[in-house]
Amino acid sequence: MTYQETLDYLFARLPIFQRVGGAAYRSDLDNIKTLCDQLGNPENKFDSIHVAGTNGKGSTSHMIASVLQSAGYNVGLYTSPHLKNFTERIRLNGQEVEQDFVIDFVEKIKNAITSISPSFFEVTVAMAFEYFAYKKVDIAIIEVGMGGRLDATNVLSPLLSVITNIGFDHQQFLGDSLDKITAEKAGIIKPNTPVIISQKQEETTSIFEQIALKNNAELIFATDTFEVSQTIYSYNNDSKKDNFDISTITNHEKLETKEYQYIYTDLELDLKGIYQKQNLAGVICALEKLKTTKSKRRAEQKKSYFTFTEENLVEGLKYAAQKTGLKGRWYRLNKKNEKPFIICDIAHNEDGINQIITQLKVELEKGNYSTLRVVFGAVNDKDLDKIFNLLKQELQGKIKQKVVFYFCKPNVPRGLETSVLKNKAKGFDLEGKAYESVEVALENAKKDATSNTNQNDFIYVGGSAFVVAEVV
């Protein structure tokens, strides 16, 4: 088969969650264990860091990978879903997996596909494990697809685990409360394996503590150790940079005195979202912990620990998107100084949209924009009531700019019909027009923004990763 024929076979033969939703969900690890057994358990042939969470796990994975790449390591990176090309899911030092490897791998496991009917995600996870073992990576950063406990990636025995934050998403699979969702995410915690929690949340702390204790796992809340202070944030003014200061707390009993010892200062990120501040403490904490966590694979090389310099960290964060190919996180779609200003982001749940609104308010205030034009699409299993209520409460009447919506349907089977989307939004006083596609919606937003040369408009594209996939 050719590469395209191989992809067509996978998409047609295997249930893929991004397209069909719950029909692709697996409630056990049997299939991935069978696949890995037949492949000789490649997941045991490389060191790894396992990353879970509701939002921020992709950005966290890419930043950690970039720093370790800067330190000279051979770094694998597995993330999902892909935006444009299937090969985005599996990377080696930022380069996408070769198409020939995809072809050969699928041919190799065709009998297993026929006999056990794995999901698309299970096959891609097994493919990533096989690729990283084949390439003899020093370490692989593996992002969970959904949840954690029953995620196909959870057959790993990582050096350490990272959990970013906990919010409401995929409640039909993970549970309808933060307690239940936390327990599912915490399912990646392994016996005697350190776990980093990027954000300490009052509602979830005790659950992490209980599960870590049960597994004799060292539990580290990153924000108990590191504080990330954002000293400068500027997107439009070329005379400034986007800088972050990172400090470590030295006296937990006197937090109000601000007795901090600064270990990294003036760190610049090419991931421009303000919300990256919430991920950064976990990234730094994980990297620092990695320095003192003994490798399971490298002892024979007398290189039992991973090391990096401050220069490696500075470079890795400054060029994280560039080094790893990350897109769709507060990602600009046009050139600097080009109008209208157009940004997209894959945020797709209440917590993620809330972070986007925070950033929009900052941008709109600084940029003196006339109108906010929102190109918005969604899939049919999202809790839009919470998202639309948030948009109503935090945008309508809270900003001086006029807000206009351009409703669209992402080109996937799970895409929500624009008529349904528009009518639901109308119930929250969010007015706009419906368009047949993301492309047409964005073109109309740009046309409206440029029809009056005296206007200075801001266009935001989002609501779903599948909307963003059509514009990046």
TORKOL-4160 file (C-alpha; in steps of 0.2 Angstrom, whole numbers, padded with zeros to 4 digits, m for minus):
472
<pt num="1" X="0000" Y="0000" Z="0000"/>
<pt num="2" X="0005" Y="0018" Z="m0003"/>
<pt num="3" X="0005" Y="0030" Z="0012"/>
<pt num="4" X="m0012" Y="0037" Z="0008"/>
<pt num="5" X="m0019" Y="0020" Z="0005"/>
<pt num="6" X="m0012" Y="0015" Z="0022"/>
<pt num="7" X="m0021" Y="0030" Z="0031"/>
<pt num="8" X="m0037" Y="0027" Z="0021"/>
<pt num="9" X="m0036" Y="0009" Z="0028"/>
<pt num="10" X="m0033" Y="0015" Z="0046"/>
<pt num="11" X="m0047" Y="0028" Z="0045"/>
<pt num="12" X="m0059" Y="0016" Z="0037"/>
<pt num="13" X="m0055" Y="0000" Z="0047"/>
<pt num="14" X="m0053" Y="0008" Z="0065"/>
<pt num="15" X="m0064" Y="0018" Z="0076"/>
<pt num="16" X="m0057" Y="0035" Z="0079"/>
<pt num="17" X="m0063" Y="0045" Z="0093"/>
<pt num="18" X="m0060" Y="0062" Z="0085"/>
<pt num="19" X="m0072" Y="0057" Z="0071"/>
<pt num="20" X="m0085" Y="0045" Z="0079"/>
<pt num="21" X="m0084" Y="0049" Z="0098"/>
<pt num="22" X="m0089" Y="0036" Z="0111"/>
<pt num="23" X="m0089" Y="0022" Z="0098"/>
<pt num="24" X="m0070" Y="0022" Z="0098"/>
<pt num="25" X="m0068" Y="0023" Z="0117"/>
<pt num="26" X="m0060" Y="0007" Z="0126"/>
<pt num="27" X="m0064" Y="0004" Z="0144"/>
<pt num="28" X="m0049" Y="m0008" Z="0147"/>
<pt num="29" X="m0031" Y="m0010" Z="0142"/>
<pt num="30" X="m0032" Y="m0027" Z="0134"/>
<pt num="31" X="m0030" Y="m0022" Z="0116"/>
<pt num="32" X="m0014" Y="m0011" Z="0119"/>
<pt num="33" X="m0007" Y="m0025" Z="0130"/>
<pt num="34" X="m0009" Y="m0037" Z="0116"/>
<pt num="35" X="m0002" Y="m0026" Z="0103"/>
<pt num="36" X="0013" Y="m0022" Z="0113"/>
<pt num="37" X="0016" Y="m0041" Z="0117"/>
<pt num="38" X="0015" Y="m0045" Z="0099"/>
<pt num="39" X="0028" Y="m0031" Z="0096"/>
<pt num="40" X="0040" Y="m0037" Z="0109"/>
<pt num="41" X="0035" Y="m0024" Z="0122"/>
<pt num="42" X="0043" Y="m0009" Z="0114"/>
<pt num="43" X="0036" Y="0002" Z="0128"/>
<pt num="44" X="0049" Y="m0006" Z="0140"/>
<pt num="45" X="0064" Y="m0001" Z="0129"/>
<pt num="46" X="0065" Y="0018" Z="0132"/>
<pt num="47" X="0064" Y="0030" Z="0146"/>
<pt num="48" X="0048" Y="0041" Z="0146"/>
<pt num="49" X="0039" Y="0055" Z="0155"/>
<pt num="50" X="0020" Y="0052" Z="0155"/>
<pt num="51" X="0009" Y="0068" Z="0154"/>
<pt num="52" X="m0009" Y="0069" Z="0158"/>
<pt num="53" X="m0022" Y="0083" Z="0163"/>
<pt num="54" X="m0037" Y="0092" Z="0156"/>
<pt num="55" X="m0028" Y="0107" Z="0148"/>
<pt num="56" X="m0010" Y="0111" Z="0145"/>
<pt num="57" X="m0004" Y="0093" Z="0143"/>
<pt num="58" X="0001" Y="0096" Z="0125"/>
<pt num="59" X="0010" Y="0112" Z="0128"/>
<pt num="60" X="0019" Y="0104" Z="0143"/>
<pt num="61" X="0025" Y="0089" Z="0133"/>
<pt num="62" X="0032" Y="0100" Z="0119"/>
<pt num="63" X="0041" Y="0112" Z="0131"/>
<pt num="64" X="0049" Y="0097" Z="0141"/>
<pt num="65" X="0054" Y="0089" Z="0124"/>
<pt num="66" X="0061" Y="0105" Z="0117"/>
<pt num="67" X="0072" Y="0108" Z="0133"/>
<pt num="68" X="0079" Y="0090" Z="0132"/>
<pt num="69" X="0082" Y="0092" Z="0113"/>
<pt num="70" X="0092" Y="0107" Z="0117"/>
<pt num="71" X="0102" Y="0097" Z="0129"/>
<pt num="72" X="0107" Y="0085" Z="0115"/>
<pt num="73" X="0096" Y="0071" Z="0119"/>
<pt num="74" X="0087" Y="0060" Z="0106"/>
<pt num="75" X="0069" Y="0064" Z="0111"/>
<pt num="76" X="0053" Y="0056" Z="0106"/>
<pt num="77" X="0037" Y="0065" Z="0107"/>
<pt num="78" X="0019" Y="0057" Z="0106"/>
<pt num="79" X="0004" Y="0069" Z="0106"/>
<pt num="80" X="m0014" Y="0069" Z="0099"/>
<pt num="81" X="m0024" Y="0073" Z="0090"/>
<pt num="82" X="m0015" Y="0079" Z="0074"/>
<pt num="83" X="m0020" Y="0095" Z="0066"/>
<pt num="84" X="m0015" Y="0093" Z="0048"/>
<pt num="85" X="m0005" Y="0077" Z="0045"/>
<pt num="86" X="m0006" Y="0060" Z="0054"/>
<pt num="87" X="0013" Y="0060" Z="0056"/>
<pt num="88" X="0012" Y="0075" Z="0068"/>
<pt num="89" X="0007" Y="0063" Z="0082"/>
<pt num="90" X="0025" Y="0054" Z="0082"/>
<pt num="91" X="0040" Y="0065" Z="0082"/>
<pt num="92" X="0059" Y="0062" Z="0084"/>
<pt num="93" X="0068" Y="0078" Z="0089"/>
<pt num="94" X="0054" Y="0088" Z="0081"/>
<pt num="95" X="0054" Y="0078" Z="0065"/>
<pt num="96" X="0038" Y="0069" Z="0060"/>
<pt num="97" X="0039" Y="0050" Z="0059"/>
<pt num="98" X="0043" Y="0044" Z="0041"/>
<pt num="99" X="0029" Y="0039" Z="0030"/>
<pt num="100" X="0038" Y="0023" Z="0026"/>
<pt num="101" X="0038" Y="0018" Z="0044"/>
<pt num="102" X="0019" Y="0020" Z="0045"/>
<pt num="103" X="0017" Y="0009" Z="0030"/>
<pt num="104" X="0028" Y="m0004" Z="0036"/>
<pt num="105" X="0021" Y="m0004" Z="0054"/>
<pt num="106" X="0003" Y="m0006" Z="0048"/>
<pt num="107" X="0007" Y="m0020" Z="0036"/>
<pt num="108" X="0016" Y="m0028" Z="0051"/>
<pt num="109" X="0001" Y="m0028" Z="0062"/>
<pt num="110" X="m0013" Y="m0031" Z="0050"/>
<pt num="111" X="m0017" Y="m0048" Z="0057"/>
<pt num="112" X="m0018" Y="m0041" Z="0074"/>
<pt num="113" X="m0030" Y="m0027" Z="0068"/>
<pt num="114" X="m0041" Y="m0041" Z="0060"/>
<pt num="115" X="m0041" Y="m0052" Z="0076"/>
<pt num="116" X="m0043" Y="m0039" Z="0090"/>
<pt num="117" X="m0051" Y="m0024" Z="0082"/>
<pt num="118" X="m0041" Y="m0011" Z="0091"/>
<pt num="119" X="m0046" Y="0008" Z="0090"/>
<pt num="120" X="m0036" Y="0020" Z="0080"/>
<pt num="121" X="m0028" Y="0028" Z="0095"/>
<pt num="122" X="m0022" Y="0011" Z="0101"/>
<pt num="123" X="m0014" Y="0007" Z="0085"/>
<pt num="124" X="m0005" Y="0025" Z="0085"/>
<pt num="125" X="0001" Y="0022" Z="0102"/>
<pt num="126" X="0008" Y="0005" Z="0098"/>
<pt num="127" X="0016" Y="0013" Z="0083"/>
<pt num="128" X="0024" Y="0027" Z="0093"/>
<pt num="129" X="0031" Y="0014" Z="0105"/>
<pt num="130" X="0038" Y="0004" Z="0091"/>
<pt num="131" X="0046" Y="0019" Z="0083"/>
<pt num="132" X="0054" Y="0026" Z="0098"/>
<pt num="133" X="0061" Y="0009" Z="0102"/>
<pt num="134" X="0067" Y="0007" Z="0084"/>
<pt num="135" X="0076" Y="0024" Z="0085"/>
<pt num="136" X="0083" Y="0020" Z="0102"/>
<pt num="137" X="0078" Y="0037" Z="0109"/>
<pt num="138" X="0086" Y="0043" Z="0125"/>
<pt num="139" X="0069" Y="0048" Z="0132"/>
<pt num="140" X="0051" Y="0050" Z="0125"/>
<pt num="141" X="0038" Y="0062" Z="0131"/>
<pt num="142" X="0021" Y="0053" Z="0130"/>
<pt num="143" X="0005" Y="0063" Z="0131"/>
<pt num="144" X="m0011" Y="0054" Z="0137"/>
<pt num="145" X="m0026" Y="0055" Z="0124"/>
<pt num="146" X="m0040" Y="0056" Z="0137"/>
<pt num="147" X="m0041" Y="0052" Z="0155"/>
<pt num="148" X="m0027" Y="0042" Z="0161"/>
<pt num="149" X="m0031" Y="0026" Z="0170"/>
<pt num="150" X="m0038" Y="0017" Z="0155"/>
<pt num="151" X="m0029" Y="0027" Z="0142"/>
<pt num="152" X="m0019" Y="0016" Z="0130"/>
<pt num="153" X="m0003" Y="0025" Z="0134"/>
<pt num="154" X="m0005" Y="0019" Z="0152"/>
<pt num="155" X="0005" Y="0003" Z="0149"/>
<pt num="156" X="0021" Y="0014" Z="0152"/>
<pt num="157" X="0033" Y="0013" Z="0166"/>
<pt num="158" X="0039" Y="0031" Z="0166"/>
<pt num="159" X="0053" Y="0039" Z="0175"/>
<pt num="160" X="0040" Y="0052" Z="0181"/>
<pt num="161" X="0023" Y="0057" Z="0178"/>
<pt num="162" X="0016" Y="0075" Z="0176"/>
<pt num="163" X="m0002" Y="0080" Z="0178"/>
<pt num="164" X="m0006" Y="0098" Z="0172"/>
<pt num="165" X="m0023" Y="0103" Z="0178"/>
<pt num="166" X="m0041" Y="0096" Z="0181"/>
<pt num="167" X="m0057" Y="0103" Z="0174"/>
<pt num="168" X="m0073" Y="0097" Z="0166"/>
<pt num="169" X="m0071" Y="0088" Z="0149"/>
<pt num="170" X="m0076" Y="0071" Z="0142"/>
<pt num="171" X="m0088" Y="0069" Z="0157"/>
<pt num="172" X="m0097" Y="0054" Z="0148"/>
<pt num="173" X="m0081" Y="0044" Z="0150"/>
<pt num="174" X="m0072" Y="0051" Z="0165"/>
<pt num="175" X="m0086" Y="0056" Z="0177"/>
<pt num="176" X="m0097" Y="0070" Z="0181"/>
<pt num="177" X="m0087" Y="0077" Z="0195"/>
<pt num="178" X="m0070" Y="0084" Z="0198"/>
<pt num="179" X="m0067" Y="0070" Z="0211"/>
<pt num="180" X="m0071" Y="0056" Z="0198"/>
<pt num="181" X="m0061" Y="0065" Z="0184"/>
<pt num="182" X="m0046" Y="0068" Z="0195"/>
<pt num="183" X="m0046" Y="0049" Z="0200"/>
<pt num="184" X="m0046" Y="0045" Z="0181"/>
<pt num="185" X="m0031" Y="0057" Z="0178"/>
<pt num="186" X="m0022" Y="0051" Z="0193"/>
<pt num="187" X="m0023" Y="0033" Z="0186"/>
<pt num="188" X="m0006" Y="0037" Z="0177"/>
<pt num="189" X="0002" Y="0037" Z="0195"/>
<pt num="190" X="0014" Y="0022" Z="0196"/>
<pt num="191" X="0021" Y="0013" Z="0211"/>
<pt num="192" X="0037" Y="0021" Z="0217"/>
<pt num="193" X="0037" Y="0034" Z="0203"/>
<pt num="194" X="0037" Y="0053" Z="0206"/>
<pt num="195" X="0022" Y="0063" Z="0200"/>
<pt num="196" X="0022" Y="0082" Z="0197"/>
<pt num="197" X="0005" Y="0091" Z="0198"/>
<pt num="198" X="0007" Y="0107" Z="0189"/>
<pt num="199" X="m0007" Y="0117" Z="0197"/>
<pt num="200" X="m0013" Y="0114" Z="0215"/>
<pt num="201" X="m0032" Y="0114" Z="0216"/>
<pt num="202" X="m0041" Y="0113" Z="0232"/>
<pt num="203" X="m0054" Y="0102" Z="0225"/>
<pt num="204" X="m0042" Y="0089" Z="0219"/>
<pt num="205" X="m0027" Y="0089" Z="0231"/>
<pt num="206" X="m0033" Y="0076" Z="0243"/>
<pt num="207" X="m0037" Y="0063" Z="0229"/>
<pt num="208" X="m0019" Y="0065" Z="0222"/>
<pt num="209" X="m0012" Y="0063" Z="0240"/>
<pt num="210" X="m0022" Y="0047" Z="0243"/>
<pt num="211" X="m0018" Y="0039" Z="0226"/>
<pt num="212" X="0001" Y="0044" Z="0228"/>
<pt num="213" X="0001" Y="0037" Z="0245"/>
<pt num="214" X="m0006" Y="0021" Z="0240"/>
<pt num="215" X="0007" Y="0019" Z="0226"/>
<pt num="216" X="0021" Y="0025" Z="0237"/>
<pt num="217" X="0024" Y="0038" Z="0224"/>
<pt num="218" X="0033" Y="0055" Z="0228"/>
<pt num="219" X="0020" Y="0068" Z="0225"/>
<pt num="220" X="0026" Y="0086" Z="0221"/>
<pt num="221" X="0015" Y="0101" Z="0218"/>
<pt num="222" X="0024" Y="0112" Z="0207"/>
<pt num="223" X="0017" Y="0128" Z="0213"/>
<pt num="224" X="0022" Y="0123" Z="0231"/>
<pt num="225" X="0040" Y="0124" Z="0225"/>
<pt num="226" X="0040" Y="0137" Z="0210"/>
<pt num="227" X="0031" Y="0153" Z="0207"/>
<pt num="228" X="0030" Y="0159" Z="0189"/>
<pt num="229" X="0029" Y="0178" Z="0189"/>
<pt num="230" X="0025" Y="0186" Z="0172"/>
<pt num="231" X="0035" Y="0202" Z="0171"/>
<pt num="232" X="0031" Y="0208" Z="0153"/>
<pt num="233" X="0018" Y="0203" Z="0141"/>
<pt num="234" X="0017" Y="0211" Z="0124"/>
<pt num="235" X="0011" Y="0204" Z="0108"/>
<pt num="236" X="0010" Y="0219" Z="0096"/>
<pt num="237" X="0024" Y="0230" Z="0102"/>
<pt num="238" X="0040" Y="0224" Z="0094"/>
<pt num="239" X="0051" Y="0234" Z="0106"/>
<pt num="240" X="0046" Y="0222" Z="0120"/>
<pt num="241" X="0048" Y="0203" Z="0122"/>
<pt num="242" X="0037" Y="0190" Z="0130"/>
<pt num="243" X="0046" Y="0187" Z="0146"/>
<pt num="244" X="0043" Y="0176" Z="0162"/>
<pt num="245" X="0052" Y="0176" Z="0178"/>
<pt num="246" X="0053" Y="0159" Z="0188"/>
<pt num="247" X="0057" Y="0159" Z="0206"/>
<pt num="248" X="0058" Y="0145" Z="0219"/>
<pt num="249" X="0050" Y="0147" Z="0236"/>
<pt num="250" X="0063" Y="0145" Z="0250"/>
<pt num="251" X="0052" Y="0148" Z="0265"/>
<pt num="252" X="0035" Y="0140" Z="0265"/>
<pt num="253" X="0029" Y="0147" Z="0281"/>
<pt num="254" X="0032" Y="0165" Z="0276"/>
<pt num="255" X="0024" Y="0166" Z="0258"/>
<pt num="256" X="0018" Y="0184" Z="0261"/>
<pt num="257" X="0036" Y="0190" Z="0264"/>
<pt num="258" X="0040" Y="0185" Z="0246"/>
<pt num="259" X="0057" Y="0177" Z="0252"/>
<pt num="260" X="0061" Y="0169" Z="0235"/>
<pt num="261" X="0077" Y="0163" Z="0228"/>
<pt num="262" X="0077" Y="0166" Z="0209"/>
<pt num="263" X="0084" Y="0152" Z="0199"/>
<pt num="264" X="0079" Y="0157" Z="0181"/>
<pt num="265" X="0075" Y="0174" Z="0175"/>
<pt num="266" X="0070" Y="0183" Z="0159"/>
<pt num="267" X="0064" Y="0167" Z="0151"/>
<pt num="268" X="0056" Y="0170" Z="0134"/>
<pt num="269" X="0043" Y="0158" Z="0127"/>
<pt num="270" X="0038" Y="0156" Z="0109"/>
<pt num="271" X="0021" Y="0149" Z="0115"/>
<pt num="272" X="0013" Y="0166" Z="0118"/>
<pt num="273" X="m0003" Y="0161" Z="0128"/>
<pt num="274" X="m0004" Y="0169" Z="0145"/>
<pt num="275" X="m0010" Y="0153" Z="0151"/>
<pt num="276" X="0007" Y="0145" Z="0148"/>
<pt num="277" X="0011" Y="0153" Z="0164"/>
<pt num="278" X="0000" Y="0139" Z="0172"/>
<pt num="279" X="0010" Y="0126" Z="0163"/>
<pt num="280" X="0027" Y="0132" Z="0166"/>
<pt num="281" X="0029" Y="0128" Z="0185"/>
<pt num="282" X="0025" Y="0110" Z="0181"/>
<pt num="283" X="0038" Y="0110" Z="0166"/>
<pt num="284" X="0052" Y="0117" Z="0177"/>
<pt num="285" X="0048" Y="0106" Z="0191"/>
<pt num="286" X="0048" Y="0090" Z="0180"/>
<pt num="287" X="0064" Y="0094" Z="0172"/>
<pt num="288" X="0072" Y="0098" Z="0189"/>
<pt num="289" X="0066" Y="0081" Z="0196"/>
<pt num="290" X="0072" Y="0072" Z="0181"/>
<pt num="291" X="0090" Y="0077" Z="0185"/>
<pt num="292" X="0089" Y="0067" Z="0201"/>
<pt num="293" X="0078" Y="0052" Z="0194"/>
<pt num="294" X="0089" Y="0037" Z="0189"/>
<pt num="295" X="0087" Y="0031" Z="0171"/>
<pt num="296" X="0080" Y="0014" Z="0169"/>
<pt num="297" X="0089" Y="0011" Z="0153"/>
<pt num="298" X="0106" Y="0021" Z="0153"/>
<pt num="299" X="0115" Y="0013" Z="0168"/>
<pt num="300" X="0126" Y="0003" Z="0156"/>
<pt num="301" X="0132" Y="0019" Z="0148"/>
<pt num="302" X="0137" Y="0027" Z="0165"/>
<pt num="303" X="0124" Y="0040" Z="0161"/>
<pt num="304" X="0111" Y="0036" Z="0174"/>
<pt num="305" X="0104" Y="0054" Z="0175"/>
<pt num="306" X="0098" Y="0066" Z="0163"/>
<pt num="307" X="0106" Y="0083" Z="0164"/>
<pt num="308" X="0104" Y="0100" Z="0156"/>
<pt num="309" X="0111" Y="0118" Z="0158"/>
<pt num="310" X="0102" Y="0134" Z="0161"/>
<pt num="311" X="0107" Y="0138" Z="0143"/>
<pt num="312" X="0098" Y="0122" Z="0137"/>
<pt num="313" X="0082" Y="0127" Z="0147"/>
<pt num="314" X="0082" Y="0145" Z="0140"/>
<pt num="315" X="0085" Y="0139" Z="0122"/>
<pt num="316" X="0072" Y="0125" Z="0124"/>
<pt num="317" X="0058" Y="0137" Z="0130"/>
<pt num="318" X="0062" Y="0151" Z="0118"/>
<pt num="319" X="0061" Y="0140" Z="0103"/>
<pt num="320" X="0049" Y="0126" Z="0110"/>
<pt num="321" X="0036" Y="0128" Z="0096"/>
<pt num="322" X="0049" Y="0130" Z="0083"/>
<pt num="323" X="0059" Y="0114" Z="0089"/>
<pt num="324" X="0044" Y="0103" Z="0091"/>
<pt num="325" X="0032" Y="0109" Z="0077"/>
<pt num="326" X="0018" Y="0114" Z="0090"/>
<pt num="327" X="0004" Y="0124" Z="0082"/>
<pt num="328" X="m0013" Y="0130" Z="0088"/>
<pt num="329" X="m0010" Y="0137" Z="0105"/>
<pt num="330" X="m0013" Y="0155" Z="0104"/>
<pt num="331" X="m0006" Y="0154" Z="0087"/>
<pt num="332" X="m0006" Y="0169" Z="0075"/>
<pt num="333" X="m0013" Y="0166" Z="0058"/>
<pt num="334" X="m0006" Y="0182" Z="0049"/>
<pt num="335" X="0010" Y="0192" Z="0049"/>
<pt num="336" X="0015" Y="0205" Z="0062"/>
<pt num="337" X="0007" Y="0222" Z="0059"/>
<pt num="338" X="m0005" Y="0215" Z="0047"/>
<pt num="339" X="m0023" Y="0219" Z="0049"/>
<pt num="340" X="m0035" Y="0212" Z="0055"/>
<pt num="341" X="m0026" Y="0203" Z="0069"/>
<pt num="342" X="m0030" Y="0185" Z="0068"/>
<pt num="343" X="m0027" Y="0172" Z="0082"/>
<pt num="344" X="m0033" Y="0154" Z="0084"/>
<pt num="345" X="m0032" Y="0142" Z="0099"/>
<pt num="346" X="m0038" Y="0124" Z="0101"/>
<pt num="347" X="m0046" Y="0127" Z="0118"/>
<pt num="348" X="m0062" Y="0117" Z="0118"/>
<pt num="349" X="m0069" Y="0115" Z="0136"/>
<pt num="350" X="m0075" Y="0127" Z="0149"/>
<pt num="351" X="m0058" Y="0129" Z="0158"/>
<pt num="352" X="m0049" Y="0131" Z="0142"/>
<pt num="353" X="m0061" Y="0144" Z="0135"/>
<pt num="354" X="m0060" Y="0153" Z="0152"/>
<pt num="355" X="m0041" Y="0155" Z="0149"/>
<pt num="356" X="m0044" Y="0161" Z="0132"/>
<pt num="357" X="m0056" Y="0174" Z="0138"/>
<pt num="358" X="m0043" Y="0181" Z="0150"/>
<pt num="359" X="m0031" Y="0183" Z="0136"/>
<pt num="360" X="m0043" Y="0191" Z="0125"/>
<pt num="361" X="m0047" Y="0204" Z="0138"/>
<pt num="362" X="m0029" Y="0208" Z="0139"/>
<pt num="363" X="m0026" Y="0209" Z="0120"/>
<pt num="364" X="m0042" Y="0219" Z="0117"/>
<pt num="365" X="m0037" Y="0232" Z="0131"/>
<pt num="366" X="m0020" Y="0234" Z="0125"/>
<pt num="367" X="m0024" Y="0234" Z="0106"/>
<pt num="368" X="m0038" Y="0247" Z="0106"/>
<pt num="369" X="m0048" Y="0236" Z="0095"/>
<pt num="370" X="m0065" Y="0241" Z="0088"/>
<pt num="371" X="m0074" Y="0224" Z="0086"/>
<pt num="372" X="m0070" Y="0206" Z="0092"/>
<pt num="373" X="m0075" Y="0194" Z="0078"/>
<pt num="374" X="m0077" Y="0176" Z="0084"/>
<pt num="375" X="m0076" Y="0161" Z="0072"/>
<pt num="376" X="m0083" Y="0147" Z="0082"/>
<pt num="377" X="m0087" Y="0129" Z="0079"/>
<pt num="378" X="m0089" Y="0114" Z="0090"/>
<pt num="379" X="m0092" Y="0095" Z="0090"/>
<pt num="380" X="m0108" Y="0087" Z="0095"/>
<pt num="381" X="m0103" Y="0080" Z="0112"/>
<pt num="382" X="m0097" Y="0096" Z="0121"/>
<pt num="383" X="m0106" Y="0105" Z="0135"/>
<pt num="384" X="m0109" Y="0121" Z="0126"/>
<pt num="385" X="m0121" Y="0128" Z="0139"/>
<pt num="386" X="m0106" Y="0131" Z="0151"/>
<pt num="387" X="m0095" Y="0138" Z="0137"/>
<pt num="388" X="m0109" Y="0149" Z="0130"/>
<pt num="389" X="m0114" Y="0155" Z="0148"/>
<pt num="390" X="m0095" Y="0159" Z="0151"/>
<pt num="391" X="m0094" Y="0169" Z="0134"/>
<pt num="392" X="m0110" Y="0178" Z="0139"/>
<pt num="393" X="m0105" Y="0183" Z="0156"/>
<pt num="394" X="m0087" Y="0187" Z="0153"/>
<pt num="395" X="m0087" Y="0195" Z="0136"/>
<pt num="396" X="m0105" Y="0203" Z="0133"/>
<pt num="397" X="m0105" Y="0219" Z="0142"/>
<pt num="398" X="m0088" Y="0216" Z="0150"/>
<pt num="399" X="m0078" Y="0223" Z="0136"/>
<pt num="400" X="m0080" Y="0239" Z="0126"/>
<pt num="401" X="m0079" Y="0231" Z="0109"/>
<pt num="402" X="m0093" Y="0224" Z="0099"/>
<pt num="403" X="m0094" Y="0205" Z="0098"/>
<pt num="404" X="m0099" Y="0196" Z="0082"/>
<pt num="405" X="m0100" Y="0178" Z="0080"/>
<pt num="406" X="m0097" Y="0168" Z="0064"/>
<pt num="407" X="m0104" Y="0150" Z="0067"/>
<pt num="408" X="m0097" Y="0136" Z="0057"/>
<pt num="409" X="m0096" Y="0117" Z="0057"/>
<pt num="410" X="m0079" Y="0108" Z="0057"/>
<pt num="411" X="m0077" Y="0095" Z="0043"/>
<pt num="412" X="m0078" Y="0079" Z="0054"/>
<pt num="413" X="m0092" Y="0068" Z="0057"/>
<pt num="414" X="m0094" Y="0074" Z="0075"/>
<pt num="415" X="m0095" Y="0092" Z="0069"/>
<pt num="416" X="m0110" Y="0101" Z="0076"/>
<pt num="417" X="m0122" Y="0108" Z="0063"/>
<pt num="418" X="m0121" Y="0126" Z="0062"/>
<pt num="419" X="m0140" Y="0129" Z="0064"/>
<pt num="420" X="m0140" Y="0120" Z="0080"/>
<pt num="421" X="m0125" Y="0129" Z="0086"/>
<pt num="422" X="m0132" Y="0146" Z="0081"/>
<pt num="423" X="m0149" Y="0143" Z="0090"/>
<pt num="424" X="m0140" Y="0137" Z="0106"/>
<pt num="425" X="m0129" Y="0152" Z="0106"/>
<pt num="426" X="m0144" Y="0163" Z="0103"/>
<pt num="427" X="m0152" Y="0157" Z="0119"/>
<pt num="428" X="m0137" Y="0165" Z="0128"/>
<pt num="429" X="m0139" Y="0182" Z="0118"/>
<pt num="430" X="m0124" Y="0177" Z="0107"/>
<pt num="431" X="m0128" Y="0184" Z="0090"/>
<pt num="432" X="m0120" Y="0179" Z="0074"/>
<pt num="433" X="m0122" Y="0171" Z="0057"/>
<pt num="434" X="m0120" Y="0153" Z="0052"/>
<pt num="435" X="m0108" Y="0148" Z="0038"/>
<pt num="436" X="m0106" Y="0132" Z="0028"/>
<pt num="437" X="m0088" Y="0129" Z="0033"/>
<pt num="438" X="m0074" Y="0136" Z="0044"/>
<pt num="439" X="m0065" Y="0143" Z="0029"/>
<pt num="440" X="m0080" Y="0153" Z="0023"/>
<pt num="441" X="m0084" Y="0159" Z="0041"/>
<pt num="442" X="m0066" Y="0165" Z="0042"/>
<pt num="443" X="m0066" Y="0173" Z="0025"/>
<pt num="444" X="m0082" Y="0183" Z="0030"/>
<pt num="445" X="m0075" Y="0188" Z="0046"/>
<pt num="446" X="m0059" Y="0195" Z="0037"/>
<pt num="447" X="m0070" Y="0203" Z="0024"/>
<pt num="448" X="m0081" Y="0212" Z="0037"/>
<pt num="449" X="m0065" Y="0217" Z="0047"/>
<pt num="450" X="m0058" Y="0226" Z="0031"/>
<pt num="451" X="m0074" Y="0233" Z="0024"/>
<pt num="452" X="m0071" Y="0249" Z="0035"/>
<pt num="453" X="m0053" Y="0255" Z="0034"/>
<pt num="454" X="m0055" Y="0265" Z="0050"/>
<pt num="455" X="m0059" Y="0249" Z="0060"/>
<pt num="456" X="m0045" Y="0240" Z="0070"/>
<pt num="457" X="m0053" Y="0222" Z="0072"/>
<pt num="458" X="m0048" Y="0207" Z="0082"/>
<pt num="459" X="m0052" Y="0190" Z="0075"/>
<pt num="460" X="m0052" Y="0174" Z="0086"/>
<pt num="461" X="m0054" Y="0157" Z="0078"/>
<pt num="462" X="m0058" Y="0142" Z="0090"/>
<pt num="463" X="m0071" Y="0131" Z="0099"/>
<pt num="464" X="m0063" Y="0115" Z="0094"/>
<pt num="465" X="m0046" Y="0108" Z="0088"/>
<pt num="466" X="m0055" Y="0103" Z="0072"/>
<pt num="467" X="m0059" Y="0121" Z="0068"/>
<pt num="468" X="m0041" Y="0126" Z="0071"/>
<pt num="469" X="m0035" Y="0111" Z="0060"/>
<pt num="470" X="m0043" Y="0119" Z="0045"/>
<pt num="471" X="m0035" Y="0136" Z="0047"/>
<pt num="472" X="m0017" Y="0133" Z="0053"/>
